[in-house]
């Protein structure tokens, strides 16, 4: 379990962060909105907002949701089997113990659910229909066998690395919903895009350097890609 879980915790999160950074930096309008929200709670260079505070920022949250959709998480077909009971799907009877699966690409790129699916549009997660839309976000899969990083691994993380405290004696590692994946995404984005810290510029990078070209369980870029690269000012 640890051998399988640790690599995917790092690889899938790194891929999602690459997708996020590319689209935020490529679109000045998105960058301005993200930095304006972060600036509302990070006025000082050493500000360290809590995760529970960051997840209240609607546009930042919308960017994370859109990156999770756009980047797929795991792109490979994940199998499920009903070992003893046949499954009935519409007019089809699926015999017991038959592997059945789908890929997140099928849902996340379905234009009837997500119009213009390969367009990065955080605003789609700010509409009144967002609650209904979330059920189609399967980056972490669904059900009892969903990704451990969504819910449970944070307990192991905080037990292995006890929380430190800031000057107000509040924990810097704060994971009330036990979601390691979201914790990593929120805190990393806050550290990178806080308006008073760094300024990034894309370097010899286009959308093909973050978009799926191959399915090797995780989504992989074109073979000649050097990944997403930036210049730090």
C-alpha positions in Angstrom: 0.0 0.0 0.0 2.7 2.5 0.9 4.7 1.5 -2.2 1.7 2.3 -4.4 0.4 5.2 -2.5 3.5 7.4 -2.0 4.4 7.7 -5.7 0.9 8.5 -6.8 0.5 11.1 -4.0 3.5 13.0 -5.4 3.1 12.3 -9.2 -0.6 13.2 -9.5 -0.3 16.3 -7.3 2.7 17.5 -9.2 0.8 17.0 -12.5 -2.1 19.0 -11.2 0.1 21.8 -10.0 1.8 21.9 -13.4 -1.6 22.2 -15.1 -2.6 24.9 -12.6 0.6 26.9 -13.0 0.5 26.8 -16.7 -3.1 28.0 -17.1 -2.8 30.7 -14.4 0.4 32.1 -15.9 -0.9 31.8 -19.5 -3.9 33.9 -18.7 -3.2 37.2 -17.0 -6.9 37.6 -16.1 -6.9 34.4 -14.1 -3.6 35.3 -12.5 -4.9 38.7 -11.4 -8.0 37.2 -9.9 -6.0 34.6 -8.0 -3.5 37.1 -6.6 -6.3 39.5 -5.7 -8.0 36.8 -3.6 -4.7 35.7 -2.0 -3.8 39.4 -1.3 -6.9 39.8 0.8 -5.4 37.5 3.4 -1.7 37.6 2.6 -0.8 41.3 2.8 2.6 40.5 4.4 5.4 38.5 2.7 5.5 36.1 5.6 1.8 35.6 5.9 0.8 31.9 6.5 -2.9 31.5 6.0 -4.6 28.4 7.2 -5.9 25.8 4.8 -9.4 26.4 6.2 -9.1 30.0 5.3 -7.8 29.4 1.8 -10.6 27.0 0.9 -13.0 29.8 1.5 -11.6 31.7 -1.5 -14.1 31.0 -4.3 -11.9 31.7 -7.4 -8.9 29.9 -6.1 -11.1 26.9 -5.3 -12.6 27.1 -8.8 -9.1 27.0 -10.3 -8.2 23.9 -8.3 -11.4 22.2 -9.3 -10.8 23.0 -13.0 -7.2 21.8 -12.9 -8.4 18.5 -11.3 -10.9 18.1 -14.2 -8.5 19.3 -16.9 -5.6 17.1 -15.7 -7.7 14.0 -15.0 -5.8 12.7 -12.0 -5.3 9.1 -13.1 -6.1 8.7 -16.8 -6.1 4.9 -17.0 -9.2 2.8 -16.8 -9.8 1.7 -13.2 -11.4 -1.8 -13.0 -14.2 -2.9 -10.7 -15.7 -6.4 -10.4 -18.9 -7.7 -8.9 -17.5 -11.1 -7.8 -20.7 -13.0 -7.1 -23.7 -11.1 -8.6 -24.4 -10.2 -12.3 -24.8 -6.5 -13.0 -27.7 -5.1 -15.0 -27.1 -1.9 -17.0 -30.0 -0.9 -19.1 -30.5 -3.8 -21.6 -27.2 -5.4 -20.9 -26.5 -8.1 -18.3 -22.8 -8.1 -17.2 -21.8 -11.5 -15.8 -20.4 -11.8 -12.3 -16.7 -11.3 -12.0 -16.4 -9.3 -15.3 -13.9 -6.4 -15.1 -15.8 -3.2 -15.7 -14.1 0.2 -15.8 -14.0 3.7 -17.2 -11.5 6.5 -17.4 -11.9 10.0 -16.0 -11.1 11.3 -19.5 -14.5 10.0 -20.6 -16.4 12.2 -18.2 -14.0 15.2 -17.9 -13.9 15.6 -21.7 -17.7 15.1 -22.3 -18.9 18.4 -23.9 -22.5 17.6 -22.8 -21.3 17.9 -19.2 -18.4 20.3 -19.5 -18.8 22.6 -22.6 -15.5 23.3 -24.4 -13.8 20.6 -22.2 -10.2 21.4 -23.2 -10.7 25.0 -22.4 -9.5 26.0 -18.9 -12.5 27.8 -17.4 -12.6 28.2 -13.6 -15.9 30.1 -14.0 -17.7 26.9 -14.7 -17.3 26.0 -11.0 -18.8 29.3 -9.9 -22.2 28.8 -11.4 -25.4 27.9 -9.6 -25.1 24.4 -11.1 -21.7 23.8 -9.5 -23.1 21.4 -6.9 -24.6 19.2 -9.6 -21.4 19.5 -11.6 -19.2 18.1 -8.8 -20.6 14.6 -9.1 -19.0 14.4 -12.5 -15.5 15.2 -11.1 -13.9 11.8 -10.8 -10.3 12.8 -10.4 -10.0 10.7 -7.2 -12.5 8.1 -8.4 -15.5 7.4 -6.3 -16.8 5.2 -3.5 -15.0 3.0 -1.0 -12.0 2.5 -3.3 -11.4 6.1 -4.1 -7.9 7.7 -3.9 -6.4 7.6 -0.4 -5.0 11.0 -0.9 -8.4 12.5 -1.0 -9.4 11.6 2.5 -7.3 9.3 4.7 -3.5 9.7 4.2 -3.4 13.0 6.0 -3.7 11.1 9.3 -0.5 9.2 8.5 1.2 12.4 7.4 0.5 14.4 10.5 1.4 11.4 12.7 4.8 11.0 10.9 5.5 14.8 10.8 4.1 16.4 14.0 2.6 19.9 13.3 4.7 22.9 14.0 3.2 26.2 15.2 3.5 29.8 14.3 3.8 32.8 16.7 0.1 32.5 17.6 0.5 28.8 18.6 -1.8 27.6 15.9 -1.0 24.5 13.9 0.5 25.1 10.5 -0.6 21.6 9.4 -4.3 21.7 9.6 -6.4 19.2 7.8 -9.9 19.1 9.2 -11.4 17.2 6.3 -8.4 14.8 6.1 -7.7 15.6 2.4 -4.0 15.5 1.7 -4.5 16.3 -2.0 -6.4 19.5 -1.4 -4.1 20.5 1.4 -1.1 20.3 -0.8 -2.8 22.2 -3.7 -4.1 25.1 -1.6 -0.9 25.7 0.4 1.4 25.4 -2.6 -0.6 27.8 -4.7 -0.7 30.3 -1.8 3.1 30.0 -1.4 3.7 30.5 -5.1 1.2 33.1 -6.1 1.1 35.3 -3.1 1.3 38.8 -4.7 4.2 40.0 -2.6 6.5 37.0 -3.2 7.5 35.7 -6.7 6.8 36.6 -10.3 6.8 33.8 -12.8 6.9 33.8 -16.6 6.4 30.8 -18.8 9.6 29.7 -20.6 9.4 27.8 -23.9 6.2 26.1 -22.7 2.9 25.6 -24.4 -0.2 23.7 -23.7 1.2 20.4 -25.1 3.7 20.4 -22.3 0.9 19.9 -19.7 -1.7 18.1 -21.8 -2.1 14.3 -22.1 -0.4 12.6 -25.1 0.0 9.2 -23.6 -1.8 7.1 -21.0 0.8 5.4 -18.7 -1.7 5.0 -15.9 -1.0 8.7 -15.2 -1.5 11.2 -18.0 1.9 11.8 -19.7 3.0 14.6 -22.0 4.5 14.2 -25.5 7.8 12.3 -25.5 9.9 15.3 -26.4 8.4 17.6 -23.8 10.7 19.1 -21.2 7.7 19.7 -18.9 6.4 23.1 -17.7 9.3 25.6 -17.3 9.3 29.1 -15.9 11.6 32.0 -15.3 11.4 33.4 -11.8 11.8 37.2 -11.5 
